Amino acid sequence: ARFLPAGPTVADQMANAAFFLGLMMALPAEYGDVTERMSFDDAKQNFFSTARFGLKSQIVWLDGESRPAKHLILDELLPRAEVGLKMAGIEPNDTERYLGILRDRVTRETTGSKWMLDSLAGMDKRAKQNVRMRTLTAAMKANQEKGEPVHLWPLAEIPGKSDWIDNYKTVEQFMATDLFTVRPEDVIDLAANFMHWRHVRHVPVEDKDGGLVGVISHRDLLELFAVGTTNSRSEIIVRDVMKQNLITITPETPTLEALQTMRERNIGCLPVISAGKLVGLITAYDFLTVSARLFEERLKDLI
């Protein structure tokens, strides 16, 4: 089991290890048999509480005393860890360095997970998820290379237009990957409801083996209901309406090439195929989103 929290930097990991080592040296002699002073249920509840709420959690400490995690660490555990490191023969300068990192991190209530959540919360909600994730990863890498502990990291921010354009060079960088699909034998109402529930205009059709066999669009449904049919809607299945001769692309397809294909073929979406399987979908709406942001940036330059 992994008992030490992750970095996200070497300095943070060393601080965590020093804190743990110090406590293991100092606490047994002072606290004795912990099982006699804390029930397993309390220990279990503490585990779930800290996993969910981090430094804002309440800890059921020894003899049933309830303590805020932040104050428990700063007021009781850190001083004891310092004593334990002295017992282990660790140099005072090293002790102050690493426990100081942990002290500052707890005081500021900053952890790697909180830094990520705060960074995502501060980003433009109009940016696609992949752009936010790439921005987060790039900022994490840059900060790790500097070697500074996480409580000194600035929040990740989506870069200016000269940089964010790099997020749209190939279709795999912004294609939709959380796809709902239907089967050819499904009733047409299921596809229509998918479009309504998910606010999409295209639904891929896959066979029982997961192979792409067609796409059904909102235009197909409009034409069906406009022209009418002698069959009731409950008798119409997806196979009767879907388009089967599909133009597909790969994840590595350049964005401009995909855009040109959609314009020349007058189609509203391009399924993205890798190793014979559907892995994504690019639609005209995706290009509209990118164009809107670029248009907004250009207008800001002119004003």
N, C-alpha and C positions, 0 to 999 in steps of 0.2 A: 504494500500500500504506500501511496505517496503522502507522507505526513507534512512535508514542507510545501508552502505555497510557491507557485511559479514566480519568476523574476519580477518584472520583465527584463531586468538587466542583471549583469553579473554582480554589480554592487548591491542590488536589492536581494539577490540570492544569498550573497555572503552575509548580509545583515540578518536575513531570516535564519541562516545556519548558526550564526553567533548567538542569536536570541535563544534558539532551541538548545544549543550546547550549554549555555549559561544556566538555563532553567533546569536542565537534566542534572547538572552538577549541584545546584543549590537546593532544589525543592525536596528531594527525598528525605533528607535529614530534618528539614523543617516541618514538612507536612505529614510525614509518616505514610501509613497505608491509606491511600486516597479512597479506596473502595469502602472504607469505614466512614468516610465523611461526605461522599457523594454517591448517589444511586446511579445505576446504569441508565435509568430512564432520563435522569437529569443530564447526564453526559450526552445521551443521544439527542435530546432536545437542544442542547447547546450546539451540537454539530449542525443540525438543520437550521438553527437560528442564524449562526454565523455564515453559513453557506448562502442564505437568502439575503441577509441584511448587512453582512460585513461588519464594519466598525460601528455601525449604528445598532447592533443587536444588544439584547439584554442577556447576560450570562447568569445562570444559576450556579453560584460559586460554592465553596466548601460550607458545610453545615447549613445549606439551604439559603444562604445570603444571595440576594439578587444584585448584580452589579452591571452597569453599562460597560460594554467591551472596551471602549476607548479609555475610560478611567481605570479599569482593572489593569490594563497594560501599562499605562503611564504611572499610576500610583503604587502598584504592587509588583507586577511581574518584571518590569524593566530594572528596578533597583536590585531585585533578586538575581536577575540574569547577570548584572554587572558583578555581583559577589561571586557567582558561579564561574564566570570567566577568569576572575582573579584566582580562584581555587585551581583552575585548569592551567594556570601559568601563562595566560595570554597577556601580551604587553598592553599597558594602559592606553597607549596611543591607538592601538588597533581596536581595543574595546570601545573607546569613545567614538572612533570613526564609524564603526558598523552599528553600534547601538544608537548612535546619533542619527544615522540614516533612518532607522526604524522609528525612533522617537519623533523625528520631523514628519515622517510619513503618517504616523498615527495622529499627531497633532493637527495636521492639515486634512485628515480623513481622506487620504489619497491612496488608492491601490491601483494596480494595473487594470482591473476590471472596471473600476469607477472612472478611470481616465478614458477608457474606451467608450463607456456609456455617455459620459459628459461630452466627449468629442462628437459622437453621433447625434446627440440631442441638439448640439449647436450648429450642425450643418444645415444647408438649405434643403428643406423637405422636398423641393421640386426635383432635386438631383436624383438620378436613378440609383438603385441600391448598389449596383456594381461600382459606380463612381465613388460612393461613400465608403464602400469597403476597400477599394484600391487606395483612396486617400488615407484611410486609417492605417492600412498596412505600410504604406510608404512613410508616413510620419513615425510609425513605430520603429521601422528600420533605421531611419535617420537619427532618431533619439537614442536608440540602442548603440549606434556607432559612436555617438558622443560620449557614452559611458556614464551619463548623469543618471542618478536614481529617479524613479518615476514621479516623485512629488515635485520635481523641478521641471517636468515636461510641460511645454505649452500645449494647449488643446490642438488637435488636428483640424485643419481648415482646408476646404476645397480650394485649390489654387485658381489663379486668374485664367482668363480665356486662352492665353498662349499655352498654358499647361493642360487645361481640362480637355482641349481638343484631342490630346493624345489618348484620351479615354475612348475615342470613337473611331480609331483607325480601321479596325476590323469588326465584323458583326458580332463575334463572340464576346466583345467587350461590353455590349449593351443589349444583346438579344434577350427576350423573355425566356426564362427557363422553368418557371413554375407554371406548367401547362396542365390544363384539364383536357382530356381527350375522350372521345366516344368511340363506340364500335359500329361497324356498318349495319348491324342488325338492331341497333337501338332505335327507339321511336324518335321521330323528328322533334317532338316536344322536349325531349331531354336536352338536345343540342340548343334549342331556343332558350330553355331555362338557364343553361350554363352561361349563355351570352348575357342574359339579364342579370344573373347573380354576380357574375365576375366582371361585368361592364367591358366585355370584349366583343370584337366583331368577327373573329375567326376561331373556329374550333377544329383542331386536327382530328383525323379519324385513323385509328390504329386497329389492326387485326388482333387475334388472340395471342399471337406471338410477339406483339409489340412493334410490328412493322407498319410504317406509314403507308396508308392506302388511299387517302384522300383528305380534302379539307372542305368544310362547310362554312359559308360566310353569311353575314346578315343579309347581303344582297340576294343570296340564294333563297333565303326564307321569304324575303319581300316579294320576289318573283313568284314563288310558290303560292303565297296567299293572295297575290294580286290576280294571277291567272285563274286560280281556283283548280279544283280537282274533283273528280267523281267519287274518290275515296274519302272516307273520314280521316281526320288527322291521326287518330289512333292506329290507322292501318298503314300510314306512311312511315317508312324507315329511312335512316340516314343514307343508306346506299342509293336510294332513289333520287336523292337531291345532291349529294356531294360531287365535287369536281375530282376527277381521278388522274388526269394527265398533268401532273404537277411539275413545276419548275422548282428545283431545290438548290441550295447552296451549302457550303461547308462553313464551319466556324472561322476558318482562316480567310474567308472571302473579304477583300477590301470593301469598306463601307461604300465608297463611290461606285464600285462595280455593282454592288447590290442595288443601290439607288437607281443606277442606269438601267439595270434589268427590269426593275419594277415599272419604270417609266416607259420603256420600249414595249414591254408586254402588257401594259395597262392592267397590272394586277395589284392587289392591296396587301398581299403578304407573301413571304418566302419562308418555307420550312427549312430549318437548318439540320443537316444530316451529318452524322459522324459514325463511321463503322457500320453503316446500314441502319442506324437507329436515329429516331428523332431526338434532338438534344436542345432545340430552341426554336423560336419563331421571331421573325422580324416583320413588322407591319408598317403601314404608312403613318400610323399614329406615332410610332417610335421616332421616325424621321421628323415629324412635326414637332415633337418635344425638343429634339436637338436643335432644329431650325429656330424655334421660338427663343431658346436661350442665346443662340448666336445673334439673332436679331436684337435681342435686348442689350447684349454687350455692345453691339455696334452703335445702337442709339445712345448709350451712355457715353461713348467716345465723342459723339457729335454734339451732345448738349453741354 
